[in-house]
Amino acid sequence: MLRFTPTALVAFGLTIHWYGVIIAAGMALAVALACARERRMGLPRETAVDLALLGIPAAIVCARLYYVLFSWEAYAKEPIRALYIWEGGMAIYGGIIGGVLAGFFYARRKRLPFLKLADLAAPSIALGQAVGRWGNFVNQEAYGRAVGHDWQRHFPIGVLIQADGQWHYATFFYESAWCLTIVVLLLLAERRRRDRRDGELFFAYAFLYALERALVEGLRTDSLYLGSLRVSQLLSLAALLTCAALALVRNPRSLLPSITVACAAAMAALLLTGHALPALLPAAGALACALWQLFGPAERGGAE
């Protein structure tokens, strides 16, 4: 079993943690990928670097704010601890929201098309997530509930958590692998058809990630809640519906409305049962439709 200690290096009284190293590596790879694509997308040189310099800090701040907002009971008695980011507590959805807002303001300032910037960022966001999730492995966090069968007690299905000595679902790995798959799909789709309208790659990323997160979140033990409902599942449903609505406005012949019907069935199963298994069949239908939307022939007509 592969194991790491959280500490990567101690030098001159300074402790460097593997979590920070992995997150930094994910960011660096994400920026490098965007830099390699910006010219091909017809964007000015160094757009990716400028966008990262604004978007990454905004993502970090919003990821922390999102976590604190939905965990306020832990900070209410000592609000100053909300600033202690080194204690942990970041939410990816908050980071995505912060990055999107930063990208919007950057596009306005530079007079660049926002949706084209979003397409530039989409594979990079997914790549950063794929790498960054391994920081959760090192920190022994973001895992699922305990597995129930002997055949599940091995990686990548399960992960041994040292704190309780039990095997748990390796949900950090599920998301890492899925996000890496999203990167591959988006890059392949980009090369397959160059007549895409701005925003299609970003909407595909948002849809595919929301679908995965809705399912995997049901396995986790550290979810943020709004009442009795998992916040990430609610936000995933909102993202799915938003993608479908935008696709319908942009192109009335889009498949995304029909995809959303399947996703709504999946989400209903998730929210009513609290388990991912009943949602797998409608989610598989949604995924099939999404892949056809991404790789199928260009759809004509609709609003321009």
Secondary structure as the mmCIF struct_conf table of DSSP 4:
data_model
#
loop_
_struct_conf.conf_type_id
_struct_conf.id
_struct_conf.beg_label_comp_id
_struct_conf.beg_label_asym_id
_struct_conf.beg_label_seq_id
_struct_conf.end_label_comp_id
_struct_conf.end_label_asym_id
_struct_conf.end_label_seq_id
BEND BEND1 PRO A 6 PRO A 6
STRN STRN1 THR A 7 ALA A 11
TURN_TY1_P TURN_TY1_P1 PHE A 12 GLY A 13
STRN STRN2 LEU A 14 HIS A 17
HELX_RH_AL_P HELX_RH_AL_P1 TRP A 18 GLU A 38
TURN_TY1_P TURN_TY1_P2 ARG A 39 GLY A 42
HELX_LH_PP_P HELX_LH_PP_P1 LEU A 43 PRO A 44
TURN_TY1_P TURN_TY1_P3 ARG A 45 GLU A 46
HELX_RH_AL_P HELX_RH_AL_P2 THR A 47 LEU A 69
TURN_TY1_P TURN_TY1_P4 PHE A 70 SER A 71
HELX_RH_3T_P HELX_RH_3T_P1 TRP A 72 ALA A 74
TURN_TY1_P TURN_TY1_P5 TYR A 75 LYS A 77
HELX_RH_3T_P HELX_RH_3T_P2 PRO A 79 LEU A 83
HELX_RH_3T_P HELX_RH_3T_P3 ILE A 85 GLU A 87
HELX_RH_AL_P HELX_RH_AL_P3 ILE A 92 LYS A 110
TURN_TY1_P TURN_TY1_P6 ARG A 111 ARG A 111
HELX_RH_AL_P HELX_RH_AL_P4 PHE A 114 ASN A 139
TURN_TY1_P TURN_TY1_P7 GLN A 140 GLN A 140
BEND BEND2 ALA A 142 ALA A 142
STRN STRN3 GLY A 144 GLY A 144
BEND BEND3 ARG A 145 ARG A 145
STRN STRN4 ALA A 146 ALA A 146
HELX_LH_PP_P HELX_LH_PP_P2 VAL A 147 VAL A 147
BEND BEND4 HIS A 149 HIS A 149
HELX_RH_3T_P HELX_RH_3T_P4 ASP A 150 GLN A 152
BEND BEND5 ARG A 153 HIS A 154
TURN_TY1_P TURN_TY1_P8 PHE A 155 ILE A 157
STRN STRN5 GLY A 158 ILE A 161
TURN_TY1_P TURN_TY1_P9 GLN A 162 GLY A 165
STRN STRN6 GLN A 166 TYR A 169
HELX_RH_AL_P HELX_RH_AL_P5 THR A 171 ARG A 192
BEND BEND6 ARG A 194 ARG A 194
HELX_LH_PP_P HELX_LH_PP_P3 ARG A 196 ARG A 197
TURN_TY1_P TURN_TY1_P10 ASP A 198 GLY A 199
HELX_RH_AL_P HELX_RH_AL_P6 GLU A 200 GLU A 217
TURN_TY1_P TURN_TY1_P11 GLY A 218 LEU A 219
STRN STRN7 ARG A 220 ARG A 220
BEND BEND7 THR A 221 ASP A 222
STRN STRN8 TYR A 225 LEU A 226
TURN_TY1_P TURN_TY1_P12 GLY A 227 SER A 228
STRN STRN9 LEU A 229 ARG A 230
HELX_RH_AL_P HELX_RH_AL_P7 VAL A 231 ARG A 250
TURN_TY1_P TURN_TY1_P13 PRO A 252 ARG A 253
BEND BEND8 LEU A 255 LEU A 255
HELX_RH_AL_P HELX_RH_AL_P8 LEU A 256 THR A 273
BEND BEND9 GLY A 274 GLY A 274
BEND BEND10 ALA A 276 ALA A 276
HELX_RH_3T_P HELX_RH_3T_P5 LEU A 277 ALA A 279
HELX_RH_AL_P HELX_RH_AL_P9 LEU A 280 PHE A 295
BEND BEND11 GLY A 296 GLY A 296
HELX_LH_PP_P HELX_LH_PP_P4 PRO A 297 ARG A 300
BEND BEND12 GLY A 302 GLY A 302
#
